[in-house]
Amino acid sequence: MSRIELITDRTDVGPERQEEVDAILATLGHLSGPFAVLMHCPGLAEKVMAAGAHVRLHSTLERWQRELAILVVAAGRHSDFEWASHVGPAREAGVAETLIDAVRRGGDLAGAAEDEADLVTYVRQLVAVNHVDRPVYDRLVTRHGERWLVELTATVGQYQYIACVLGAFEVQPGPGRERIPG
């Protein structure tokens, strides 16, 4: 049970907020999770949704890279809602179950490809200490370029923001959805 009443329907807000709800529905198709909380602050949900849409839809990251990064954030921030929302898309994008399990448990990346391991390490370091060691930074920027690395970092920031909203207001995934152990 959430700590705050979730705004999940057009009827939950007055006529002056209908355009905001419509914009979110047009982009996301639903009003739930963090957006159901952010709707308590007029205009904020729409701005966060727009930033999220930009990192999802206009980024040079491949889908598997983005979804893997989001799972690392979810695991690092213990965000069950975020995990439940992105583990399926990560699988659909081709992220291996062994890598998903390593991320879920904070485990060793020995079986991962170098690019996968570097991406996970980069995100883990950002989430844990807000800093990235030079060797992993250098490998990723050499392999993918500065724009890609900025977009990866922005994706991590966006989903940490979302994890904070979900955590503070104790927004949980629905029954039967996958969660992070512990």
Rosetta blueprint (number, residue, H / E / L):
1 M L
2 S L
3 R L
4 I L
5 E L
6 L L
7 I L
8 T L
9 D L
10 R H
11 T H
12 D H
13 V L
14 G L
15 P H
16 E H
17 R H
18 Q H
19 E H
20 E H
21 V H
22 D H
23 A H
24 I H
25 L H
26 A H
27 T H
28 L H
29 G L
30 H L
31 L L
32 S L
33 G H
34 P H
35 F H
36 A H
37 V H
38 L H
39 M L
40 H L
41 C L
42 P L
43 G L
44 L H
45 A H
46 E H
47 K H
48 V H
49 M H
50 A H
51 A H
52 G H
53 A H
54 H H
55 V H
56 R H
57 L H
58 H L
59 S L
60 T L
61 L L
62 E L
63 R H
64 W H
65 Q H
66 R H
67 E H
68 L H
69 A H
70 I H
71 L H
72 V H
73 V H
74 A H
75 A H
76 G H
77 R L
78 H L
79 S L
80 D H
81 F H
82 E H
83 W H
84 A H
85 S H
86 H H
87 V H
88 G H
89 P H
90 A H
91 R H
92 E H
93 A L
94 G L
95 V L
96 A L
97 E H
98 T H
99 L H
100 I H
101 D H
102 A H
103 V H
104 R H
105 R H
106 G L
107 G L
108 D L
109 L L
110 A L
111 G L
112 A L
113 A L
114 E H
115 D H
116 E H
117 A H
118 D H
119 L H
120 V H
121 T H
122 Y H
123 V H
124 R H
125 Q H
126 L H
127 V H
128 A H
129 V H
130 N L
131 H L
132 V L
133 D L
134 R H
135 P H
136 V H
137 Y H
138 D H
139 R H
140 L H
141 V H
142 T H
143 R H
144 H H
145 G L
146 E H
147 R H
148 W H
149 L H
150 V H
151 E H
152 L H
153 T H
154 A H
155 T H
156 V H
157 G H
158 Q H
159 Y H
160 Q H
161 Y H
162 I H
163 A H
164 C H
165 V H
166 L H
167 G H
168 A H
169 F L
170 E L
171 V L
172 Q L
173 P L
174 G L
175 P L
176 G L
177 R L
178 E L
179 R L
180 I L
181 P L
182 G L
